[in-house]
Amino acid sequence: MEKMKAVICTKYGPPEVLQVREVETPQPKDNEVMVKIHATSVTASDCIIRGFKLPVSMWIPARLALGLTRPRKAILGLVLSGEIEKTGENVTQFKKGDKVFAHTLFQFGAYAEYICVREASAIALMPFNASFEEAVAIPFGGTLALYYLEKANIQKGQKVLIYGASGAIGTSAVQLARHFGAEVTGMCSTANLDLVRSLGADILIDYTKEDFTDSRKQYDLIFDAVGKKKSSHLPYKKALNPNGKFISVDDDSPGKRAVCKANLIILKELTEKGILKPVIDKIYPLDQIVDAHRYVDKGHKKGNVIITVK
């Protein structure tokens, strides 16, 4: 029986509940590919599940869905990049050696040396101009930013405010909104102004010094890229045009509507054209996964925190 290294979430709690252990190496079914993982990422969703950081009203249904005392999916990790190691008998789109990136859509499993995913799931060839670390910085924030901007029917020439422009979703949203032809205002802290400017924001707002709702500027779209836990107190309606829209990453659970092969291919092509640039804050090896989760828990990361798997 072949073994591999993986990070196991032993129970809900602080980063220290994560432990590197040896587990059985998965083998692909007929419609699956086996990926040798080179990189993964510590996303906000991984930290929410690990720490069970959910509203009290959601505790019972969440524990029934995710697991009572610990995650039912013991190996966390939503996104990955790596190489195809094996293919199932019915697989036609990939071959051994292909470099791919993927989003597991709450099947998790990316905090490991190997994973098996369905060929039809959200997996695609990596951008040819991206490293494994850069490629894995695309799927989480990229798919969500793309989904919500399209859901808001973003249009060329609109004035768009990205609230939380320096996070994984926000950095993708700034670049995608620019790609769609909008005038982009990026809102972030003082330390992240240069980063957001470099991504193409036309106007910058330092939320530590300025309240955007106090200005006379009106927006066609305000996109909350951090969640209503931080944005719910904002009187954002004051800053919207009469027909303006406010949309938040907490508005719904996009699921397969956002995380799909088609969207990964769109993001791949935009990356290859230089329109979308992955943003990486820090890179940790797999055996420092606890430190990486501690850092993300602080809530100040810029873009993505990457884990290398070797």
C-alpha positions as CSV (number, residue, x, y, z in Angstrom):
1,M,0.0,0.0,0.0
2,E,1.6,3.3,-1.1
3,K,1.8,6.1,1.4
4,M,2.0,9.9,1.0
5,K,2.3,12.9,3.2
6,A,-0.8,14.9,3.9
7,V,-2.0,17.5,6.4
8,I,-4.8,16.2,8.6
9,C,-7.3,18.4,10.4
10,T,-7.7,16.5,13.6
11,K,-10.5,18.6,15.0
12,Y,-12.0,22.1,14.7
13,G,-9.8,24.7,16.3
14,P,-6.6,26.9,15.9
15,P,-3.9,26.2,13.4
16,E,-2.3,23.7,15.7
17,V,-5.0,21.2,15.0
18,L,-3.3,20.6,11.6
19,Q,-0.8,17.7,11.6
20,V,1.4,16.3,8.9
21,R,0.9,12.5,8.6
22,E,1.3,9.6,6.3
23,V,-1.9,8.4,4.7
24,E,-2.8,6.0,1.9
25,T,-2.1,7.4,-1.6
26,P,-5.3,7.6,-3.7
27,Q,-5.6,5.9,-7.0
28,P,-7.6,7.3,-9.9
29,K,-11.0,5.8,-11.0
30,D,-11.8,5.4,-14.7
31,N,-13.0,9.0,-15.1
32,E,-10.3,10.6,-12.8
33,V,-6.7,11.9,-13.1
34,M,-4.1,11.5,-10.3
35,V,-2.2,14.7,-9.8
36,K,1.2,15.0,-8.1
37,I,0.7,18.3,-6.3
38,H,3.5,20.9,-6.4
39,A,1.6,23.8,-4.7
40,T,-1.6,24.6,-2.9
41,S,-2.9,27.6,-1.0
42,V,-4.2,28.6,2.4
43,T,-7.5,30.2,1.5
44,A,-10.0,32.0,3.7
45,S,-12.4,29.1,3.2
46,D,-9.7,26.6,4.5
47,C,-9.3,28.7,7.7
48,I,-13.1,29.1,8.2
49,I,-13.6,25.3,8.0
50,R,-10.5,24.5,10.2
51,G,-11.6,27.0,12.9
52,F,-15.3,26.5,12.4
53,K,-15.6,30.3,12.2
54,L,-19.3,30.4,11.3
55,P,-22.3,32.4,12.7
56,V,-24.0,30.6,15.6
57,S,-27.2,30.3,13.5
58,M,-25.2,28.0,11.1
59,W,-23.6,25.7,13.7
60,I,-26.0,22.9,13.6
61,P,-26.5,22.6,9.8
62,A,-22.8,23.2,9.3
63,R,-21.7,20.4,11.6
64,L,-24.2,18.1,10.0
65,A,-22.7,19.0,6.6
66,L,-19.1,19.3,7.4
67,G,-18.6,16.9,10.4
68,L,-19.6,17.0,14.1
69,T,-16.3,17.4,15.9
70,R,-13.9,17.6,13.0
71,P,-14.1,18.1,9.2
72,R,-15.4,15.0,7.5
73,K,-12.9,15.8,4.7
74,A,-9.8,15.5,6.9
75,I,-7.4,16.7,4.3
76,L,-8.2,20.4,3.6
77,G,-7.0,22.5,0.7
78,L,-9.2,23.8,-2.0
79,V,-6.8,24.6,-4.8
80,L,-3.8,23.0,-6.4
81,S,-1.3,22.9,-9.2
82,G,0.9,20.0,-10.3
83,E,1.5,17.3,-12.8
84,I,-0.7,14.5,-14.0
85,E,0.8,11.3,-12.6
86,K,-1.8,8.8,-13.8
87,T,-5.0,8.8,-15.8
88,G,-8.1,6.6,-15.5
89,E,-9.0,4.4,-18.5
90,N,-11.8,6.7,-19.7
91,V,-9.8,10.0,-19.5
92,T,-9.2,11.7,-22.9
93,Q,-8.4,15.4,-22.0
94,F,-5.2,14.9,-20.1
95,K,-2.1,12.7,-20.2
96,K,0.8,11.9,-17.9
97,G,3.1,14.9,-17.4
98,D,0.5,17.6,-18.2
99,K,0.9,20.6,-15.9
100,V,-2.5,21.5,-14.5
101,F,-4.3,23.6,-11.9
102,A,-7.6,22.9,-10.2
103,H,-10.2,23.9,-7.7
104,T,-11.8,21.0,-5.7
105,L,-15.0,22.9,-4.7
106,F,-15.2,21.7,-1.1
107,Q,-14.1,18.2,-1.9
108,F,-10.8,19.6,-0.4
109,G,-7.8,17.2,-0.4
110,A,-5.1,19.6,-1.8
111,Y,-3.0,19.6,1.4
112,A,-1.3,16.4,0.2
113,E,1.3,15.0,-2.2
114,Y,-1.3,13.5,-4.4
115,I,-5.0,13.9,-5.2
116,C,-7.4,12.3,-7.6
117,V,-10.0,14.5,-9.3
118,R,-12.6,13.9,-12.0
119,E,-11.6,14.9,-15.5
120,A,-14.8,16.8,-15.9
121,S,-14.3,18.9,-12.8
122,A,-12.6,22.3,-12.4
123,I,-9.2,21.2,-13.7
124,A,-7.4,22.7,-16.7
125,L,-3.9,23.0,-18.2
126,M,-1.9,25.7,-16.3
127,P,-1.0,29.0,-18.0
128,F,2.2,28.4,-20.0
129,N,3.7,31.5,-18.5
130,A,3.0,30.7,-14.8
131,S,5.0,28.7,-12.3
132,F,3.3,26.2,-10.1
133,E,3.2,28.7,-7.3
134,E,1.7,31.4,-9.5
135,A,-0.8,29.0,-11.1
136,V,-2.3,28.0,-7.8
137,A,-2.8,31.7,-6.9
138,I,-5.4,31.9,-9.6
139,P,-8.3,29.5,-9.0
140,F,-9.7,30.6,-5.6
141,G,-9.9,34.4,-6.0
142,G,-10.1,34.3,-9.8
143,T,-13.2,32.2,-10.1
144,L,-15.1,34.1,-7.4
145,A,-14.2,37.5,-8.7
146,L,-15.2,36.5,-12.2
147,Y,-18.5,35.0,-11.0
148,Y,-19.6,38.0,-8.9
149,L,-18.6,40.6,-11.5
150,E,-20.5,38.8,-14.2
151,K,-23.5,38.3,-11.9
152,A,-23.5,42.1,-11.3
153,N,-23.5,42.5,-15.1
154,I,-20.4,44.7,-15.1
155,Q,-20.3,47.0,-18.1
156,K,-17.6,49.0,-19.9
157,G,-17.4,52.6,-18.6
158,Q,-19.0,51.8,-15.2
159,K,-17.5,53.2,-12.0
160,V,-16.7,50.2,-9.8
161,L,-15.5,50.2,-6.2
162,I,-13.7,47.1,-5.0
163,Y,-13.9,46.9,-1.2
164,G,-11.0,44.8,0.1
165,A,-8.9,45.2,-3.1
166,S,-5.8,43.6,-1.7
167,G,-7.0,40.1,-0.8
168,A,-7.1,37.0,-3.0
169,I,-10.5,37.9,-4.4
170,G,-10.0,41.6,-4.5
171,T,-6.7,41.5,-6.4
172,S,-8.4,39.4,-9.1
173,A,-11.5,41.6,-9.1
174,V,-9.4,44.8,-9.7
175,Q,-7.7,43.3,-12.7
176,L,-10.9,41.7,-14.1
177,A,-12.9,44.8,-13.7
178,R,-10.3,46.7,-15.6
179,H,-10.4,44.0,-18.3
180,F,-14.2,44.6,-18.6
181,G,-13.5,48.3,-19.2
182,A,-14.7,49.7,-15.9
183,E,-13.1,52.7,-14.0
184,V,-11.8,50.9,-10.9
185,T,-11.5,52.3,-7.4
186,G,-9.6,50.1,-5.1
187,M,-10.1,50.3,-1.4
188,C,-7.5,48.9,1.0
189,S,-5.1,49.8,3.8
190,T,-2.2,52.1,3.6
191,A,0.3,49.3,3.3
192,N,-1.4,47.9,0.2
193,L,-2.0,51.0,-1.9
194,D,1.1,50.5,-4.1
195,L,0.1,46.9,-4.8
196,V,-3.5,47.8,-5.8
197,R,-2.2,50.6,-7.9
198,S,0.1,48.2,-9.7
199,L,-2.8,46.0,-10.6
200,G,-4.5,48.8,-12.5
201,A,-6.8,50.6,-10.1
202,D,-7.6,54.0,-11.4
203,I,-8.4,55.5,-8.0
204,L,-7.2,54.4,-4.6
205,I,-9.0,54.8,-1.2
206,D,-7.2,54.2,2.1
207,Y,-9.9,52.9,4.3
208,T,-7.9,53.8,7.4
209,K,-8.0,57.5,6.5
210,E,-11.1,58.0,4.4
211,D,-14.7,56.9,4.5
212,F,-15.8,56.4,0.9
213,T,-19.5,56.9,1.8
214,D,-18.7,60.5,2.9
215,S,-17.4,61.5,-0.5
216,R,-19.7,62.8,-3.2
217,K,-18.6,60.1,-5.7
218,Q,-21.3,57.7,-6.8
219,Y,-20.6,54.2,-8.1
220,D,-22.4,51.9,-10.5
221,L,-21.2,48.9,-8.7
222,I,-19.7,48.3,-5.3
223,F,-18.1,44.8,-4.9
224,D,-17.5,43.7,-1.3
225,A,-14.6,41.2,-1.8
226,V,-14.1,40.4,1.9
227,G,-17.5,39.5,3.3
228,K,-20.3,41.1,5.2
229,K,-18.7,40.5,8.6
230,K,-16.5,43.5,7.8
231,S,-18.7,45.4,5.4
232,S,-22.2,45.1,6.9
233,H,-21.8,48.3,8.9
234,L,-21.1,50.4,5.8
235,P,-23.9,52.8,4.6
236,Y,-22.9,51.9,1.1
237,K,-26.3,53.0,-0.4
238,K,-25.1,56.6,0.0
239,A,-22.4,55.9,-2.5
240,L,-24.5,54.1,-5.2
241,N,-26.0,55.7,-8.3
242,P,-29.8,55.4,-8.4
243,N,-29.5,52.2,-10.4
244,G,-26.3,51.1,-8.8
245,K,-25.6,47.7,-7.3
246,F,-23.9,46.3,-4.2
247,I,-22.8,42.7,-4.4
248,S,-20.9,40.8,-1.7
249,V,-19.0,37.5,-1.7
250,D,-21.5,36.5,1.1
251,D,-24.5,37.0,-1.1
252,D,-24.9,33.4,-2.1
253,S,-22.9,30.1,-2.5
254,P,-21.9,30.1,-6.2
255,G,-20.6,26.5,-6.2
256,K,-20.3,25.0,-9.6
257,R,-21.6,28.2,-11.3
258,A,-18.3,29.8,-10.3
259,V,-15.9,26.9,-9.9
260,C,-16.0,25.1,-13.2
261,K,-13.6,24.1,-16.0
262,A,-14.9,26.9,-18.3
263,N,-14.0,29.6,-15.8
264,L,-10.5,28.1,-15.2
265,I,-9.9,28.2,-18.9
266,I,-11.0,31.9,-19.1
267,L,-8.6,32.7,-16.3
268,K,-5.8,30.7,-17.9
269,E,-6.2,32.6,-21.2
270,L,-6.2,36.0,-19.4
271,T,-3.1,35.1,-17.5
272,E,-1.3,34.0,-20.7
273,K,-2.2,37.4,-22.3
274,G,-0.8,39.3,-19.3
275,I,-4.2,40.7,-18.3
276,L,-4.4,38.7,-15.0
277,K,-1.3,38.5,-12.8
278,P,-1.3,36.2,-9.8
279,V,-0.5,38.0,-6.5
280,I,1.5,36.1,-3.9
281,D,2.2,37.3,-0.4
282,K,4.2,34.5,1.2
283,I,5.3,30.9,0.4
284,Y,5.6,28.2,3.0
285,P,6.7,24.5,2.7
286,L,4.1,21.9,3.6
287,D,5.6,21.2,7.0
288,Q,5.1,24.8,8.0
289,I,1.3,24.7,7.3
290,V,0.5,25.7,10.9
291,D,2.6,28.9,10.5
292,A,0.9,29.6,7.2
293,H,-2.6,29.3,8.8
294,R,-1.5,31.5,11.7
295,Y,-0.5,34.2,9.2
296,V,-3.7,34.0,7.2
297,D,-5.8,34.1,10.5
298,K,-4.4,37.6,11.2
299,G,-6.4,38.8,8.2
300,H,-3.8,41.0,6.6
301,K,-2.5,38.9,3.7
302,K,-1.9,40.4,0.3
303,G,-3.3,38.2,-2.4
304,N,-2.5,34.6,-1.8
305,V,-0.5,32.5,0.7
306,I,1.1,29.5,-1.1
307,I,2.2,26.1,0.2
308,T,4.8,24.2,-1.7
309,V,4.5,20.4,-1.7
310,K,7.7,18.5,-2.3
